């Protein structure tokens, strides 16, 4: 068993210099204008508290399963509980209120303390805010500390142009994997770069929200990783549009993964909240080539399999039509929420045996459940996942479900089985801890390893085992980890 203690993310809205730290601690002015749309990054630690409030019944499930969420929309969902002072005031609720104090105050809540930005620049009816931050991700294991590749210091800047329009950028100095391969490092023989993690222009009107820029997406109810689009995957350039429709919520996106080979991604998701605590989410995603701004991919209301057929119909010859092949995946999520507990089941469908009898099914699924005790500030959960070999990868074009050689979906990739037990204790808004035990079994299949038809010369590389079995030599690993979080204010996360 490998046992480690993890010092989780140090995401502090604090500067890398003493002068900026002083600016951050000084009292500042409140917002001069109404907030335009600003999205909470899909991998932000605040979503752990959002998830706890979903279990408590304070927030709807989509605030976790359809990330990122705008700050103002999350505040609106929380506002009824804040103004009525209903329910147990758990540490998770206190921390989310603290994070969204400015938005809640703007919506009419009283008695909340806002943390001002380090720099606030009024520009007529607009305002620019600058928030320095630092992020350290350290792991202690076997008596040694490894700070990992994610240590960084950076600056987030937001321009609230109007209640409808926002410009946002987050750049940092930090270690970027393989950074020397595409940029000049700040220090020789390192991958230390100045780069942008998130940048976008956001717009909202009449419930519709749209954003174009670079960011991450996280779709699904899972804890350890989504099957289709995971919040921990690399950020990518895209346009996304979201529209609430009563009990339905729809989001669609189109973006570029690799411009040099015209590799693009389109995805859409529809969530339906029924009576009785049941919720259903259906997602579809496609890797396609050519221009990313093709009309049917942009509007996102036509199934991508049909879009591919229509493009084949437009082709002038059979040979041209045969070259139009997309990598299309589907994800179905079924969730049931009751007071302080929840269960979920997710299915990823990559492909089934439709082209040939020996064609393997490529699937993935996740089963999980959580229980929360707000009085004890304790949340326990279990989640099991399995992804078949060959899933996410195809033998044609450059259409694997990857970005920057990393998975867009399940973080462990294909040919894997995983079980995870976790417990999170938050005795106060300032201190908390988490522990987990997990078992991972994986075969020899890897992302990029595709199944080949019998008439393909590479078919000899196919595994002889059924796709539902782990391929080749199976490696099993037990592991355990623990973390301690210290968050003295909304401006400091450790």
Helices and strands as residue ranges (DSSP letters): E 2-12, H 18-25, E 39-40, H 46-56, H 62-65, E 66-67, E 69-70, H 71-84, H 91-99, H 101-106, E 119-123, E 126-141, E 144-146, E 152-160, E 165-175, G 179-181, E 192-205, E 208-215, E 218-219, E 236-245, E 248-258, G 259-261, E 263-273, G 275-277, E 278-289, H 295-299, H 304-314, H 318-322, E 327-338, E 341-351, E 362-373, E 378-387, E 402-403, E 406-407, E 416-425, E 431-442, G 457-461, E 475-486, E 492-493
